[in-house]
Amino acid sequence: MFQQLFMRIPRLMNADNEKKTIVLKGIGVSPGIVIGKAYLFDKFDTHVSFFHLSDKNLVPQEIKRLKRALKETERQLQELKAKLHDLGGMEPLYIIDVHIMIMKDRRFIDTTIENVREKAVNAEWAVRMTIDKYKEIFDKMEDDYLRGRISDIQFVGRRILRNLAGRKRETADGIGEGVVMIARELSPADTAQIKIDKFLGFATDFGGKTSHTAIVAQSMGIPAVVGLEAITGEVRTNDDIIVDGSAGMVIINPDPEVLRRYEEKKRHYQKLEAISLNHARMPAITKDNFRVDIGCNIEFTEEIPFALKHGAENIGLYRTEFIYINRENLPTEEEHFASYRSIVGVPGLAWTTIRTFDLGGDKFFSDPKLGRERNPQMGLRAIRFCLKEVGLFKVQLRAILRASAYGKIRLLFPMISGVEEIRQAKKVFTEVRDELVAEGIPMDSRLDIGIMIEVPAAVIVADELAK
């Protein structure tokens, strides 16, 4: 009801305080409504100016500037990694590692230096050219998760630009309680260092449904809108602000009537939420007395508290692809184990269903040991890729079995199309289990194994697969 009204009047002058009422539309990633004061975080302007190096003697100096900024960026990231190490949780440390790998990647560095040398442009513009080139590539990717990973490259780019400008990154130490965080985008480093419960809501220029801001907001039950594009340029600290995470809308400096209506809307939403939470932990039983287990699908450990709060009894699907993405080498068995161990045996969750990775060789961008398939959607991906790269498959299975000693795990194979694939996958599983038994490593040797029915061929032979 409010959206049509607001879209007709995107910018109004508030007669009482002479501040503009501004309405911005983005992507609602965590539902709910908050009304509060804005806090503009990390206000560094990453606008880049272009300079042509007419004097060729300036090129070596500009390359030196760039290399100094790269070195300082690496130092800062390593320092941040050390600080985060004691805070717990694998995801922030893992993503910091990803950022370090990106800025140390030879293609990234060489492309940027070549921009300075061949295009005769300043270092800042050269960095922007490189980021824009990567964005063009990522924007063409069909996979939503991979497409969203351009944010990691952009984050590294902004750090380099900041160091080229000689600016320090703002910290969240002085932020007061009960404010709405406004930022270009929140990185894992930001959210790992701040107390999330200080904030009523989030609103960011960048990000999508799979961005880190979205995941954190959902896990904490904090309303959030991302992908607003220009909110950091429109809002000032202490501006009145409304964040409607359900509608994907942000209103800056609302007039009294809009404020009144949203207060009413907020109370209504909170009432419905309270009713929902009161029933969330009740058993789900059909009219004919059939008990239904309620599970949740997750990709990160931060999503578990929100799922539990809203009645999840188990993890119905834990996606494991994130540990493989954006890295120059394959994850070790210990990295796998740490990830799975962090979600197994959580109080309140009866079991965790772990899906073996659903990727193809095309997703392992930097590892030359893994071949590329021309059309992975039709060829080597998921279980077929696992059966081709058995060594890689065994590393994951070993870690899953080891984690099963700490809580109930169910194993799920994706993209199964026929009985023979199940037989081969179970054969590899049995080999791994026997190896661990021989090594005396504790585990649940009788964990349940299932498949995901998602290929048309599997539907046709479902009765045979069930045997």
C-alpha positions in Angstrom: 0.0 0.0 0.0 2.8 2.4 0.9 5.1 1.5 -2.0 2.9 3.1 -4.7 2.5 6.3 -2.7 6.3 6.6 -2.0 7.4 5.8 -5.5 5.3 8.8 -6.7 7.0 11.1 -4.2 10.6 9.9 -4.0 11.9 13.2 -2.7 9.8 15.6 -0.7 10.8 18.5 1.5 9.9 18.1 5.1 8.5 21.5 6.2 9.4 20.9 9.9 13.1 20.2 9.6 13.8 21.1 6.0 15.4 17.7 5.4 14.6 15.8 2.3 12.4 12.7 2.6 14.1 10.2 0.3 12.8 6.8 -0.6 15.2 4.1 -2.0 14.3 0.7 -3.3 16.7 -2.2 -2.9 16.6 -5.9 -2.2 15.0 -7.0 1.0 17.1 -9.8 2.5 15.8 -10.1 6.0 12.2 -9.2 6.9 10.9 -6.8 9.5 10.6 -3.1 10.1 12.9 -0.8 12.1 12.7 2.9 12.8 15.7 4.6 14.2 18.8 6.8 13.7 21.2 6.2 10.9 24.9 5.6 11.4 27.0 6.1 8.3 29.9 3.6 8.6 33.2 3.9 6.7 32.5 7.0 4.7 35.6 6.8 2.5 34.7 7.9 -1.0 36.0 5.4 -3.5 35.3 7.7 -6.5 38.3 7.3 -8.7 39.7 10.1 -10.9 41.4 9.5 -14.2 44.9 10.9 -14.9 46.8 10.3 -18.1 50.6 9.9 -17.5 51.8 12.0 -20.4 55.3 11.8 -19.2 56.5 8.2 -19.5 59.0 8.7 -16.7 56.0 8.8 -14.3 55.0 5.2 -15.2 57.6 3.5 -13.0 56.8 5.8 -10.1 53.1 5.0 -10.4 53.8 1.2 -10.5 55.9 1.7 -7.2 52.9 3.5 -5.7 50.7 0.6 -6.7 53.1 -2.1 -5.3 53.4 -0.2 -2.0 49.6 -0.1 -1.7 49.4 -3.8 -2.4 52.0 -4.6 0.2 50.2 -2.4 2.8 46.8 -4.1 1.9 48.3 -7.5 2.5 49.8 -6.4 5.8 46.4 -5.1 7.0 44.6 -8.2 6.0 47.2 -10.4 7.7 46.9 -8.3 10.8 43.1 -8.5 10.7 43.3 -12.3 10.3 45.5 -12.5 13.4 42.9 -10.4 15.4 40.0 -12.5 14.2 41.6 -15.8 15.0 40.6 -15.8 18.7 37.0 -14.7 18.0 36.0 -18.1 16.7 34.1 -19.2 13.6 35.7 -20.4 10.3 33.8 -18.2 7.9 35.4 -14.8 8.7 38.9 -16.3 8.7 38.2 -18.2 5.5 36.9 -15.1 3.6 39.9 -13.0 4.8 42.1 -15.8 3.3 40.1 -15.4 0.1 40.8 -11.6 0.1 44.5 -12.2 0.6 44.6 -14.7 -2.2 42.8 -12.3 -4.5 45.2 -9.4 -3.9 48.2 -11.7 -4.3 46.9 -13.4 -7.4 49.4 -12.9 -10.3 46.7 -12.3 -12.8 45.1 -9.6 -10.7 48.5 -7.9 -10.0 49.8 -8.3 -13.6 46.6 -7.0 -15.2 46.7 -3.9 -12.9 50.4 -3.2 -13.6 49.8 -3.6 -17.3 47.0 -1.1 -17.2 49.4 1.5 -15.7 52.2 0.6 -18.2 50.3 0.1 -21.4 47.4 2.6 -20.8 49.6 5.2 -19.1 47.0 5.8 -16.4 47.3 6.5 -12.7 47.3 3.5 -10.2 43.8 4.2 -8.9 42.3 4.1 -12.4 44.3 1.0 -13.2 42.8 -0.8 -10.1 39.3 0.3 -11.2 39.9 -1.1 -14.7 40.9 -4.4 -13.3 37.9 -4.6 -11.0 35.6 -3.6 -13.8 37.0 -6.4 -16.0 36.4 -9.0 -13.3 32.9 -7.7 -12.7 32.1 -8.1 -16.4 33.2 -11.7 -16.2 31.3 -12.5 -13.0 28.1 -10.7 -14.1 27.8 -13.3 -16.9 27.9 -16.3 -14.6 24.7 -18.2 -14.2 25.3 -19.3 -10.6 23.9 -16.8 -8.2 26.5 -17.6 -5.5 29.4 -17.2 -7.8 28.0 -14.1 -9.4 27.7 -12.6 -5.9 31.4 -13.3 -5.2 32.4 -10.2 -7.2 31.9 -8.4 -3.9 35.1 -10.1 -2.5 37.1 -8.6 -5.4 35.5 -5.2 -5.0 36.2 -5.3 -1.3 39.9 -5.9 -2.0 39.8 -3.2 -4.6 38.4 -0.6 -2.2 41.2 -1.5 0.4 43.8 -0.9 -2.3 42.3 2.4 -3.3 42.1 3.4 0.4 45.8 2.7 0.8 46.7 4.6 -2.4 44.9 7.6 -0.9 46.7 7.1 2.4 43.4 6.7 4.3 42.8 4.4 7.3 39.7 2.2 7.5 37.1 3.3 10.0 36.4 1.0 13.0 33.1 0.4 14.7 34.4 1.1 18.2 32.5 4.3 18.8 29.1 3.3 17.5 26.3 3.8 20.0 23.4 1.4 20.7 20.2 1.1 18.7 21.2 2.5 15.4 20.7 1.5 11.8 24.1 0.7 10.1 24.5 2.3 6.7 27.5 1.2 4.6 28.6 0.5 1.1 28.8 -3.2 2.1 29.6 -5.0 5.3 32.5 -7.5 5.0 33.1 -10.5 7.3 35.9 -8.5 8.8 33.5 -5.7 9.8 30.8 -8.0 11.3 33.3 -10.1 13.1 34.7 -7.1 14.9 31.5 -5.3 15.9 28.7 -6.3 18.3 25.9 -7.0 15.8 23.2 -6.7 18.5 24.0 -3.0 18.7 22.1 -2.5 15.5 18.5 -2.3 14.7 19.0 -2.9 11.0 21.3 -2.8 8.0 21.1 -0.9 4.7 23.9 -1.1 2.1 24.8 0.2 -1.4 25.9 -3.2 -2.6 25.1 -6.8 -2.0 22.5 -9.4 -2.9 20.5 -12.3 -1.4 23.7 -14.3 -0.9 25.9 -11.5 0.3 27.6 -11.6 3.7 25.4 -8.8 5.0 22.3 -10.8 4.0 23.5 -13.9 5.8 24.4 -12.1 9.0 21.1 -10.2 9.0 19.1 -13.3 8.5 21.0 -15.2 11.2 20.4 -12.4 13.7 16.8 -11.7 12.7 17.7 -8.1 11.9 15.8 -6.3 9.1 18.1 -5.5 6.2 17.9 -4.0 2.7 20.9 -4.3 0.3 21.7 -3.3 -3.2 20.4 0.3 -2.7 23.3 1.6 -4.9 23.5 5.2 -3.4 22.3 5.2 0.2 25.7 6.2 1.5 25.5 9.3 -0.6 22.0 10.2 0.5 22.1 9.6 4.3 23.9 11.4 7.1 24.6 10.1 10.6 21.7 10.8 13.0 19.1 11.1 10.1 15.8 9.5 11.0 15.5 6.3 8.9 13.0 3.5 8.3 14.2 0.1 7.0 11.5 -2.2 5.6 13.2 -5.5 5.1 10.0 -7.1 3.9 9.4 -4.7 1.1 13.0 -3.9 0.3 12.6 -0.2 1.0 14.4 2.5 3.0 12.9 5.9 3.8 15.3 8.6 5.0 13.8 11.5 7.1 10.2 10.4 6.8 7.5 13.0 7.5 5.2 12.6 10.6 2.4 10.9 8.7 4.7 8.3 7.1 6.4 7.8 10.5 3.0 7.2 12.1 1.9 4.7 9.5 5.1 2.8 9.7 4.9 2.7 13.5 1.5 1.1 13.1 2.9 -1.3 10.5 5.8 -2.2 12.7 3.5 -3.0 15.7 1.4 -5.2 13.4 4.4 -7.1 12.2 5.8 -7.6 15.7 2.4 -9.0 16.8 2.4 -11.5 14.0 6.1 -12.4 14.7 5.3 -13.0 18.3 2.4 -15.3 17.4 4.6 -17.2 15.0 7.4 -17.6 17.5 5.0 -18.9 20.1 4.1 -21.7 17.8 7.5 -22.2 16.3 8.6 -24.9 18.7 5.3 -26.8 18.7 5.5 -30.2 16.9 4.2 -30.2 13.4 1.4 -32.8 13.2 -1.1 -33.3 10.4 -4.8 -33.9 11.0 -4.3 -37.6 10.5 -1.6 -37.6 13.2 1.4 -37.7 11.0 4.5 -36.1 12.6 6.5 -33.8 10.2 10.1 -33.0 10.9 10.9 -29.3 10.2 14.4 -28.7 9.0 16.4 -25.8 7.5 18.7 -25.4 4.6 21.9 -23.5 5.4 25.3 -22.6 4.0 27.0 -20.9 6.9 27.0 -21.5 10.7 25.7 -18.0 11.3 22.3 -19.1 10.0 21.7 -21.7 12.7 20.5 -19.4 15.6 17.8 -17.8 13.4 16.7 -21.3 12.2 16.5 -22.6 15.8 14.5 -19.5 16.9 12.0 -20.2 14.2 11.4 -23.8 14.9 14.0 -25.8 13.0 14.5 -29.3 14.4 17.3 -30.4 12.1 19.5 -29.2 9.3 17.9 -30.6 6.3 20.6 -29.5 3.9 24.1 -28.2 4.6 25.6 -26.9 1.4 29.4 -27.4 1.3 30.3 -25.6 -1.9 31.5 -22.4 -0.2 34.7 -24.0 1.1 35.9 -24.6 -2.5 35.1 -21.2 -4.1 37.6 -18.4 -4.8 40.8 -20.1 -3.8 44.0 -21.1 -5.5 44.3 -24.5 -4.0 41.9 -27.3 -2.8 40.7 -27.3 0.8 42.5 -29.7 3.2 40.8 -32.4 5.2 41.3 -30.4 8.3 39.5 -27.4 6.8 36.6 -29.6 5.8 36.5 -31.2 9.3 36.5 -27.8 11.1 33.6 -26.6 8.9 31.5 -29.8 9.5 32.4 -30.0 13.2 31.1 -26.5 13.8 27.5 -27.4 12.8 27.3 -31.0 14.2 25.8 -31.6 17.7 24.2 -28.2 18.1 21.7 -28.4 21.0 18.2 -28.4 19.6 19.1 -30.0 16.2 18.4 -33.7 15.9 20.7 -34.2 12.9 22.6 -32.6 10.1 22.3 -33.6 6.5 25.5 -32.8 4.7 25.4 -32.7 0.9 28.6 -33.5 -0.9 29.7 -30.7 -3.1 27.5 -29.8 -6.1 30.1 -28.3 -8.4 31.8 -28.9 -11.7 35.4 -28.5 -12.8 34.6 -25.1 -14.2 34.1 -23.8 -10.7 37.6 -24.6 -9.6 39.0 -21.6 -11.4 42.6 -21.6 -10.2 43.6 -25.2 -9.8 45.3 -26.6 -12.9 45.0 -30.2 -11.7 41.3 -30.2 -12.3 40.1 -30.3 -15.9 37.4 -28.1 -17.3 34.2 -29.3 -18.9 32.8 -27.4 -21.9 29.2 -27.8 -20.6 29.3 -28.8 -16.9 25.5 -28.6 -16.6 25.3 -31.6 -18.9 28.5 -33.3 -18.0 30.9 -33.6 -15.1 29.4 -31.9 -12.1 28.3 -33.0 -8.6 28.5 -36.7 -8.1 29.9 -37.4 -11.6 32.8 -35.0 -10.9 33.3 -36.6 -7.5 33.6 -40.1 -9.1 36.1 -38.7 -11.6 38.1 -36.9 -9.0 38.0 -39.7 -6.4 40.9 -38.3 -4.4 39.1 -35.0 -3.8 35.9 -36.9 -3.0 37.6 -39.0 -0.4 39.0 -36.0 1.4 35.5 -34.6 1.9 34.1 -38.0 2.9 36.8 -38.6 5.5 36.1 -35.2 7.1 32.3 -35.9 7.2 32.8 -39.3 8.8 35.2 -37.8 11.4 32.7 -35.1 12.2 30.0 -37.8 12.7 31.7 -38.8 16.0 30.4 -35.5 17.5 26.7 -35.7 16.4 24.2 -37.3 14.1 25.1 -36.8 10.4 23.2 -37.9 7.3 25.0 -38.0 4.0 23.4 -36.7 0.8 24.7 -37.3 -2.7 23.5 -34.6 -5.3 22.5 -35.0 -9.0 22.2 -38.8 -8.9 20.7 -40.0 -12.2 21.0 -43.8 -12.0 21.6 -46.8 -9.8 25.2 -47.3 -11.0 26.2 -43.8 -9.7 24.8 -44.7 -6.2 26.8 -48.0 -6.3 30.0 -46.3 -7.2 29.5 -43.5 -4.6 28.8 -46.0 -1.9 31.8 -48.0 -2.9 34.0 -45.0 -2.4 32.3 -44.3 0.9 32.9 -47.8 2.1 36.6 -47.6 1.2 37.0 -44.4 3.2 35.1 -45.8 6.2 37.3 -48.9 6.2 40.4 -46.7 6.0 39.3 -44.7 9.1 38.4 -47.9 11.0 41.9 -49.2 10.2 43.4 -46.0 11.5 41.3 -46.2 14.7 39.6 -42.9 14.1 36.2 -42.6 15.9 33.1 -42.0 13.7 29.5 -43.2 13.1 30.1 -46.0 10.7 26.4 -46.5 10.2 25.3 -43.0 9.2 22.3 -42.8 6.8 23.0 -42.2 3.1 20.5 -40.6 0.8 20.3 -38.9 -2.6 18.8 -35.7 -4.0 16.1 -36.2 -6.7 16.7 -33.3 -9.1 17.6 -35.0 -12.4 14.6 -36.1 -14.6 16.3 -39.5 -15.1 16.2 -40.1 -11.3 12.5 -39.6 -11.2 11.9 -42.3 -13.8 13.9 -44.8 -11.8 13.1 -43.6 -8.3 11.7 -47.0 -7.2 15.0 -48.6 -8.2 17.1 -45.9 -6.5 15.1 -46.4 -3.3 16.3 -50.0 -3.1 
